[in-house]
Amino acid sequence: MGRGAFEHNYQTLSVPALYTAADDSWPVPVGLEWPPATTATLVRLFCADNLRLGRWLLERGERFRLIYLDPPFASGKHYAARVNGERGVRAHAVHAYSDDHDFEDYLRWLESRLILARDLLSHDGTLYVHLDWHAVHYVKVMLDRLFGRDRFLNEIIWCYHGPSPITSAFKRKHDTILVYTRSRDYYFNADAVRVPYDQATVRTFASSRRAGFGKVPNLARGKVPEDWWYFPVVARLHGERVGYETQKPEALLRRIVLASSAPGDRVLDLFGGSGTTGVVAARLERDATLCDANPLAIEKTLLRLSRLDPLPAVEVWRYLGRESGTR
């Protein structure tokens, strides 16, 4: 993780009430000194086990048009976060979560949360599950069974560059995002995610009437992106990174949120991490509910939300108990 001029991004907003051994019977509001919101958008942050919280949300009848899940990948690694950095003062690393559990246990653990995510979707809702090569093929079969193969919408490949020590195989530089819908009547806003055509394509159509076999696209309107996306990793985005090792870029979530939700909709992320989903949703005027069992993740998210303009309303809740714990 980065050092130097951007150490000041690695701070947190401290919430001592999240560091407790309490066994909560229901979500407990955590007092938070938060400036008056300048937008009607609400972001709810739950420091909780996501299975426990998901059941509570389901019992309350809450449903979401968009659910994005970025669970542990079964990578066998331990992940860290950097904290207490300031300009000219180097931050230090602390444990964020472990991803080294038995693979069969991991699949059973994840399946229970995927079932909840399915049931928390609205009738026209969409689920995005972000994984990599370690487990994505197993989870694809699992999701086919949970949703039905006809509800599979896309396999999105997120490509990126970066250093790699691998010399015995091709460098592994992509993640896979599996997309499933709750029904045939899912929401998808193609116009919200259009991108310009490549200039080579524009020149080709300008030079020949036969280009495209007689089918001329609306070049001015742009195109719906393909199912492979290139976005830089957060390590290359100095203005975004907050020192959370598995932080995802805002551009990636922006495309997902724009495509599968509308302003005023409700977005859910059960593996909140550094809070990218909440930050992007708030910027795009969607209400967001995020969950993470690690208080540090909640504090990192609060730091990012506090920098938004307009400023969303924010609620912090604690729902800790015997089932709680980070992975």
C-alpha positions as CSV (number, residue, x, y, z in Angstrom):
1,M,0.0,0.0,0.0
2,G,1.1,3.5,-0.7
3,R,3.3,5.8,1.3
4,G,4.6,9.3,1.2
5,A,2.6,12.4,0.1
6,F,-0.8,10.6,0.4
7,E,-0.4,9.2,3.9
8,H,-3.0,11.8,5.1
9,N,-5.7,9.7,3.3
10,Y,-5.1,6.8,5.7
11,Q,-6.9,8.4,8.7
12,T,-10.2,7.2,10.2
13,L,-13.1,8.8,11.9
14,S,-12.9,7.2,15.4
15,V,-16.1,5.5,16.8
16,P,-15.1,3.9,20.1
17,A,-18.6,2.5,20.7
18,L,-18.0,0.0,17.9
19,Y,-15.2,-1.7,19.8
20,T,-17.2,-3.7,22.3
21,A,-17.8,-7.3,23.3
22,A,-21.6,-6.7,23.7
23,D,-24.1,-9.3,22.5
24,D,-26.8,-7.1,20.9
25,S,-30.3,-8.5,20.6
26,W,-31.1,-6.1,17.8
27,P,-29.3,-3.3,16.0
28,V,-28.2,-0.5,18.4
29,P,-27.9,3.1,17.1
30,V,-24.4,4.5,17.7
31,G,-24.2,8.1,18.6
32,L,-22.4,10.0,15.9
33,E,-21.5,13.7,15.6
34,W,-22.3,14.3,12.0
35,P,-22.9,17.7,10.3
36,P,-26.4,18.5,9.0
37,A,-26.9,16.7,5.7
38,T,-27.1,18.8,2.6
39,T,-28.9,16.1,0.6
40,A,-31.9,13.7,1.2
41,T,-29.7,10.7,0.5
42,L,-29.2,8.3,3.5
43,V,-26.3,6.0,4.1
44,R,-26.8,3.4,6.9
45,L,-23.6,1.7,8.2
46,F,-24.0,-1.5,10.3
47,C,-21.1,-2.9,12.2
48,A,-22.5,-6.4,12.2
49,D,-22.2,-10.0,11.0
50,N,-23.8,-9.8,7.6
51,L,-25.8,-13.0,8.0
52,R,-27.3,-11.7,11.2
53,L,-28.1,-8.3,9.7
54,G,-29.5,-9.8,6.5
55,R,-32.0,-11.9,8.4
56,W,-33.0,-8.8,10.4
57,L,-33.5,-6.8,7.1
58,L,-35.5,-9.6,5.7
59,E,-37.8,-9.8,8.7
60,R,-38.4,-6.1,8.4
61,G,-39.5,-6.5,4.8
62,E,-36.7,-4.5,3.4
63,R,-35.9,-5.0,-0.3
64,F,-33.2,-3.6,-2.5
65,R,-33.1,-3.0,-6.3
66,L,-29.3,-3.4,-6.4
67,I,-27.1,-5.6,-4.2
68,Y,-23.3,-5.6,-4.7
69,L,-21.3,-8.2,-2.9
70,D,-17.5,-8.2,-2.7
71,P,-16.8,-11.1,-0.4
72,P,-13.5,-12.7,0.5
73,F,-12.1,-14.5,-2.5
74,A,-10.8,-17.7,-0.8
75,S,-7.3,-16.4,-1.5
76,G,-5.7,-17.9,1.5
77,K,-4.3,-14.5,2.6
78,H,-4.5,-12.1,5.4
79,Y,-5.3,-8.4,4.5
80,A,-4.3,-5.2,6.2
81,A,-5.3,-1.6,6.4
82,R,-3.1,1.5,7.0
83,V,-4.1,4.0,9.7
84,N,-3.0,7.1,11.5
85,G,-1.0,8.5,8.5
86,E,-0.6,12.3,8.0
87,R,1.3,14.3,5.5
88,G,5.0,13.6,6.4
89,V,4.1,10.9,8.9
90,R,4.1,7.3,7.8
91,A,1.0,5.2,8.6
92,H,1.2,1.8,10.2
93,A,-0.6,-1.4,9.1
94,V,-3.2,-3.2,11.2
95,H,-5.1,-6.4,10.5
96,A,-8.3,-6.0,8.4
97,Y,-9.6,-9.5,7.8
98,S,-8.4,-13.1,7.1
99,D,-9.3,-15.1,4.0
100,D,-7.5,-18.4,4.8
101,H,-10.4,-20.7,5.9
102,D,-11.0,-24.2,4.6
103,F,-12.4,-24.0,1.1
104,E,-15.5,-26.2,1.7
105,D,-16.3,-24.2,4.8
106,Y,-15.8,-21.0,2.8
107,L,-18.3,-22.1,0.2
108,R,-20.9,-23.0,2.8
109,W,-20.3,-19.7,4.6
110,L,-20.8,-17.8,1.3
111,E,-23.8,-19.7,0.2
112,S,-25.8,-18.8,3.2
113,R,-25.2,-15.1,2.4
114,L,-26.0,-15.5,-1.2
115,I,-29.4,-17.0,-0.3
116,L,-30.1,-13.9,1.8
117,A,-29.0,-11.6,-0.9
118,R,-31.4,-13.3,-3.3
119,D,-34.3,-13.0,-0.9
120,L,-33.5,-9.3,-0.2
121,L,-33.7,-8.3,-3.9
122,S,-36.8,-6.5,-5.1
123,H,-38.8,-8.2,-7.9
124,D,-36.8,-6.1,-10.5
125,G,-33.5,-6.2,-8.6
126,T,-30.1,-7.3,-9.7
127,L,-27.2,-9.0,-7.7
128,Y,-23.5,-8.4,-8.6
129,V,-21.1,-10.9,-7.0
130,H,-17.4,-9.8,-7.3
131,L,-14.8,-12.6,-7.1
132,D,-11.6,-13.8,-8.8
133,W,-10.2,-17.1,-10.1
134,H,-10.0,-18.8,-6.7
135,A,-13.7,-19.6,-6.3
136,V,-15.7,-17.9,-9.1
137,H,-16.4,-21.1,-11.0
138,Y,-17.8,-22.9,-7.9
139,V,-19.9,-19.8,-7.0
140,K,-21.2,-19.6,-10.6
141,V,-22.7,-23.1,-10.2
142,M,-24.0,-22.2,-6.8
143,L,-25.8,-19.1,-8.1
144,D,-27.2,-21.0,-11.1
145,R,-28.8,-23.3,-8.5
146,L,-30.1,-20.5,-6.3
147,F,-31.4,-18.2,-9.0
148,G,-32.0,-20.6,-11.9
149,R,-29.7,-20.5,-15.0
150,D,-32.2,-18.3,-16.9
151,R,-31.6,-15.5,-14.4
152,F,-27.9,-15.3,-15.2
153,L,-27.3,-11.9,-16.9
154,N,-23.6,-11.3,-17.3
155,E,-20.1,-12.4,-16.5
156,I,-18.2,-9.1,-16.3
157,I,-14.4,-9.2,-16.5
158,W,-12.7,-6.3,-14.7
159,C,-9.2,-6.0,-16.2
160,Y,-6.4,-4.0,-14.7
161,H,-2.6,-3.6,-14.8
162,G,-0.1,-4.0,-12.0
163,P,3.2,-5.6,-10.9
164,S,3.2,-9.4,-10.3
165,P,5.9,-11.8,-9.1
166,I,4.5,-14.6,-11.3
167,T,7.0,-16.0,-13.8
168,S,5.6,-19.6,-14.2
169,A,2.2,-18.6,-15.7
170,F,0.4,-15.7,-17.3
171,K,-0.1,-12.8,-14.8
172,R,-3.5,-12.9,-13.2
173,K,-4.9,-9.4,-13.7
174,H,-8.6,-9.6,-13.8
175,D,-11.6,-10.2,-11.5
176,T,-14.9,-11.7,-12.4
177,I,-18.3,-10.2,-11.5
178,L,-21.3,-12.5,-11.8
179,V,-24.6,-10.8,-12.4
180,Y,-28.0,-12.4,-11.7
181,T,-31.5,-10.9,-11.7
182,R,-34.5,-11.7,-9.4
183,S,-36.9,-11.9,-12.3
184,R,-37.3,-11.2,-16.0
185,D,-38.5,-7.7,-15.2
186,Y,-35.1,-6.5,-14.0
187,Y,-34.1,-2.8,-14.2
188,F,-31.3,-1.9,-16.5
189,N,-30.5,1.6,-17.7
190,A,-28.4,1.2,-20.9
191,D,-28.3,5.0,-21.6
192,A,-26.8,5.8,-18.2
193,V,-23.7,3.8,-18.9
194,R,-23.0,4.5,-22.6
195,V,-19.4,5.3,-23.5
196,P,-18.0,6.9,-26.7
197,Y,-17.1,4.7,-29.6
198,D,-13.4,4.2,-30.3
199,Q,-12.0,6.8,-32.7
200,A,-10.9,4.0,-35.0
201,T,-14.5,2.9,-35.3
202,V,-15.7,6.4,-36.0
203,R,-13.1,6.8,-38.7
204,T,-14.0,3.5,-40.3
205,F,-17.7,4.5,-40.6
206,A,-16.7,7.9,-41.9
207,S,-14.6,6.4,-44.6
208,S,-16.8,3.7,-46.1
209,R,-20.6,3.2,-46.6
210,R,-20.0,-0.5,-46.4
211,A,-18.6,-0.4,-42.9
212,G,-20.7,-2.5,-40.5
213,F,-22.3,-4.4,-43.3
214,G,-24.8,-1.6,-43.9
215,K,-25.6,-1.2,-40.2
216,V,-24.6,2.3,-39.0
217,P,-24.7,2.8,-35.2
218,N,-25.6,6.1,-33.6
219,L,-22.0,7.2,-33.2
220,A,-22.9,10.4,-31.3
221,R,-25.0,8.5,-28.7
222,G,-22.2,6.1,-27.9
223,K,-22.4,2.4,-27.1
224,V,-23.3,0.2,-24.1
225,P,-20.0,-1.2,-22.7
226,E,-19.0,-4.7,-23.5
227,D,-18.8,-7.3,-20.6
228,W,-15.0,-6.6,-20.1
229,W,-14.1,-3.4,-18.4
230,Y,-10.8,-1.7,-17.8
231,F,-10.4,0.4,-14.7
232,P,-7.2,1.1,-12.8
233,V,-6.8,-0.5,-9.4
234,V,-7.0,1.8,-6.4
235,A,-3.2,1.6,-5.8
236,R,-2.9,3.8,-8.9
237,L,-5.6,6.2,-7.8
238,H,-3.9,8.4,-5.2
239,G,-6.9,10.6,-4.6
240,E,-9.2,7.7,-3.7
241,R,-7.2,5.3,-1.7
242,V,-7.7,5.3,2.1
243,G,-5.3,2.5,3.0
244,Y,-7.7,-0.5,2.9
245,E,-6.0,-3.2,1.0
246,T,-9.0,-4.6,-1.0
247,Q,-10.6,-1.2,-1.8
248,K,-12.3,-1.1,-5.2
249,P,-12.2,1.9,-7.5
250,E,-15.2,4.2,-7.6
251,A,-15.4,4.1,-11.4
252,L,-16.2,0.3,-11.2
253,L,-19.1,0.8,-8.8
254,R,-20.3,3.9,-10.6
255,R,-21.0,1.9,-13.7
256,I,-22.8,-0.8,-11.7
257,V,-24.9,1.6,-9.8
258,L,-25.9,3.6,-12.9
259,A,-26.8,0.5,-14.8
260,S,-28.9,-1.3,-12.2
261,S,-30.5,1.4,-10.1
262,A,-32.2,4.8,-10.4
263,P,-32.0,7.9,-8.2
264,G,-33.9,7.3,-5.0
265,D,-33.4,3.5,-5.2
266,R,-31.9,1.5,-2.3
267,V,-28.6,-0.2,-2.7
268,L,-27.2,-2.9,-0.4
269,D,-23.6,-4.1,0.2
270,L,-23.2,-6.8,2.8
271,F,-19.3,-6.7,2.6
272,G,-18.9,-3.0,2.9
273,G,-15.1,-2.9,3.3
274,S,-13.8,0.6,2.8
275,G,-17.2,1.9,1.7
276,T,-16.9,2.4,-2.1
277,T,-20.5,1.3,-2.7
278,G,-21.8,3.8,-0.1
279,V,-19.7,6.6,-1.5
280,V,-20.8,6.1,-5.1
281,A,-24.4,5.5,-4.2
282,A,-24.5,8.7,-2.2
283,R,-23.0,10.7,-5.0
284,L,-25.6,9.3,-7.4
285,E,-28.5,10.0,-5.0
286,R,-29.2,6.4,-4.0
287,D,-29.8,5.4,-0.4
288,A,-27.3,2.8,0.7
289,T,-27.0,0.2,3.4
290,L,-23.6,-1.2,4.1
291,C,-22.5,-3.9,6.5
292,D,-19.1,-4.9,7.8
293,A,-18.1,-6.7,11.0
294,N,-14.8,-4.8,11.3
295,P,-15.1,-1.4,13.1
296,L,-12.2,-0.2,11.1
297,A,-14.1,-0.6,7.8
298,I,-17.0,1.4,9.2
299,E,-14.5,4.1,10.3
300,K,-12.8,4.2,6.9
301,T,-16.2,4.5,5.2
302,L,-17.2,7.4,7.5
303,L,-14.0,9.2,6.6
304,R,-14.9,9.0,2.9
305,L,-18.5,10.0,3.4
306,S,-17.5,13.0,5.4
307,R,-15.7,14.4,2.4
308,L,-18.7,14.3,0.1
309,D,-20.4,17.5,-1.2
310,P,-23.4,17.4,-0.9
311,L,-23.1,15.6,2.4
312,P,-25.5,12.6,2.9
313,A,-27.3,11.8,6.0
314,V,-25.5,9.0,7.9
315,E,-26.6,6.5,10.5
316,V,-24.2,4.1,12.3
317,W,-25.6,1.0,14.0
318,R,-24.0,-1.8,16.0
319,Y,-25.3,-5.4,15.8
320,L,-22.6,-7.5,17.3
321,G,-23.0,-10.9,18.9
322,R,-21.8,-14.5,19.0
323,E,-22.1,-14.8,15.2
324,S,-20.1,-11.7,14.6
325,G,-16.5,-11.7,13.4
326,T,-14.3,-10.7,10.5
327,R,-13.0,-13.1,7.8
